[in-house]
Amino acid sequence: MPTPVSYAISQHIADFSYVLYTSAGKNVKQNLRLVFPDLPDKNLSRLARRLFRNYSKYIVDCGRFTNFNKKALTEQIVCYEGKKNLDEVLHMNKGLILLTAHLGNWELGGMFFGSYGFKINVLTLPDENPEIDTIRSWHRSVYGVKTIPVGNTPFSMLEVARALDNKEIIAMLIDRHHAGLDSIATDFFHKPTLFPRGPFVLSRLTGAPIIVAFVVKEKDVYKGIIERHYRKASHGYT
């Protein structure tokens, strides 16, 4: 199916989802309100609907990319802001802890690294629907990306430590707090927010550097954004 047609269908599905899944729409608007405290309710609702539509395009893209070869996949990311930051940490040869968020197409970043032969492991929390986990794991495995679920067994942390010891990449989403995990309270959009402490503990124990990166869509292509790595100091990370 041509991509424009897939996108068009996905937009209609997104609109139906926005109307039918009111709890999801409510959560999205609550989060957007933190970012845009003065935005009128009508504009906020319009923005939430656009978010649903954009996310539907990401889902379409993830399906498309599983059929791409390396050349076709890399052409989807037209540029990388801060690529030298990635080169710097990879040359340290200590493994890498790559943090990202529910922003843009986070799955594409893992596919991109995997297509270049990097050993990348995605650390995930189990989804409420096991079938979703199965689909995501399969999509990642197409490009050699390994999924490591956490929360069910302590042995997953041994697997993570082993991967870093082998100079591999551990990627994880950092913007989702899970009850029972050790967390750090920080000010986020003028509100106390909990973030996982695990990545920083891992970095201290293994010496692996930490970087934050995103893959965002601009028109019909993607752009990678890679921040400078966090440096361990006596009082924490800078």
Sequence and secondary structure as in RCSB ss.txt:
>XXXX:A:sequence
MPTPVSYAISQHIADFSYVLYTSAGKNVKQNLRLVFPDLPDKNLSRLARRLFRNYSKYIVDCGRFTNFNKKALTE
QIVCYEGKKNLDEVLHMNKGLILLTAHLGNWELGGMFFGSYGFKINVLTLPDENPEIDTIRSWHRSVYGVKTIPV
GNTPFSMLEVARALDNKEIIAMLIDRHHAGLDSIATDFFHKPTLFPRGPFVLSRLTGAPIIVAFVVKEKDVYKGI
IERHYRKASHGYT
>XXXX:A:secstr
  HHHHHHHHHHHHHHHHHH HHHHHHHHHHHHHH TTS HHHHHHHHHHHHHHHHHHHHHHHHHTT  HHHHHT
TEEEEETHHHHHHHHTTTS EEEEE SSB HHHHHHHHHHTT  EEEEE   SSHHHHHHHHHHHHTTT EEEE 
SS THHHHHHHHHHHTT EEEEE S   TTS EEEEESSSSEEEEESHHHHHHHHH   EEEEEEEEETTEEEEE
E   B EETTEE 
